[in-house]
Each structure stands twice: as C-alpha cells, then as structure tokens.
C-alpha cells in the first residue's frame, strides 16, 4: 500500500486543524472525499485516484479544514445516541446527518 493511502496518528496529532482529534480528522477526510466524489459524478473533475486517497493526501498536506460549528454538530449528533441493536437505524441516521449524507 502506498504511503499516501495511510494517515498515521502522528499526522493527526500534528494537525492544528483537527486539534489532535481522530474523530475530527475522520470527519474532515470523509467530507472531502464525498465532495470529490460528487464533483467527479457530476463530470467536473476526472479522478486518477480514489476520493478517499485524495482526501487523505490533502489532510496530510494540511489543505483541509473544518468549521467549529460543523465539528460540534457532528460530535453532538453522534454522542446524542448510544449504539444498541435496538436503535442501530437511529444511530446510522445520526451519523449520516453528521457526515452530510
């Protein structure tokens, strides 16, 4: 696996944008990957790599950011619902909302 397809904890801890939070880092990369995939699907860009690989590369280069409001909304949405087998659908919906689905 190529090194640009991996994000290490050191990369996350060194990132000022995600403040050393793995959760914030995942949200940032997921949002970017979805944006890239949407742009490719609409024909605006031609992909030579997977959207997730591009998002990870951008994260490692310090080219991604997340607004404080979006970060707080994502954390609240996920923390709001505890995962159990009974409410798995509700947790999935909350996670989709948090990640912009």
Secondary structure as UniProt FT lines:
FT   HELIX           3..5
FT   HELIX           9..14
FT   TURN            16..20
FT   HELIX           22..41
FT   TURN            42..43
FT   HELIX           51..60
FT   TURN            61..62
FT   HELIX           68..80
FT   TURN            86..87
FT   HELIX           88..98
FT   TURN            99..100
//
